[in-house]
């Protein structure tokens, strides 16, 4: 009998439970690789991998707000071997590579054309 990852088993049992809201806050998202404008992330709770953009197509970067939540603001993004640094008027925000972050997953539905 094949063995599978416990997190994957959990996500397979309750797939719709996690995706009911339009936006889902996620704790313990692991980052594992760098990209030009962000990092690749693994969401353990859902057993999926995805992209965590730190700079969007409008040139805005992710900066830490006063309450600890991230916000899209004008600024610059620098990529280093082990971290990203977002710099803006509000200050500096660091995102580790091979670390853990808190993320937000947005689910959008599209209608067939």
WOBEL-V347561 format. One record per residue. N is the residue number from 1. RES is the residue in one letter. SS is DSSP state (~ for helix, > for strand, _ for the rest). Layout:
BEGIN
n->(N,N)
res->(RES,RES)
ss->(SS,SS)
END
This chain:
BEGIN
n->(1,2,3,4,5,6,7,8,9,10,11,12,13,14,15,16,17,18,19,20,21,22,23,24,25,26,27,28,29,30,31,32,33,34,35,36,37,38,39,40,41,42,43,44,45,46,47,48,49,50,51,52,53,54,55,56,57,58,59,60,61,62,63,64,65,66,67,68,69,70,71,72,73,74,75,76,77,78,79,80,81,82,83,84,85,86,87,88,89,90,91,92,93,94,95,96,97,98,99,100,101,102,103,104,105,106,107,108,109,110,111,112,113)
res->(X,X,X,X,X,X,X,X,X,X,X,X,X,X,X,X,X,X,X,X,X,X,X,X,X,X,X,X,X,X,X,X,X,X,X,X,X,X,X,X,X,X,X,X,X,X,X,X,X,X,X,X,X,X,X,X,X,X,X,X,X,X,X,X,X,X,X,X,X,X,X,X,X,X,X,X,X,X,X,X,X,X,X,X,X,X,X,X,X,X,X,X,X,X,X,X,X,X,X,X,X,X,X,X,X,X,X,X,X,X,X,X,X)
ss->(_,_,_,_,_,~,~,~,~,~,~,~,~,_,~,~,~,~,_,_,_,_,>,>,>,>,>,>,>,>,>,>,>,>,_,_,_,>,>,>,>,>,>,_,_,_,_,>,>,>,>,>,>,_,>,_,_,_,_,>,>,>,>,>,_,_,_,_,_,>,>,>,>,>,_,>,>,>,>,_,_,_,>,>,>,>,>,>,_,_,>,>,>,>,>,>,_,_,_,>,>,>,>,>,>,>,_,_,_,_,_,_,_)
END
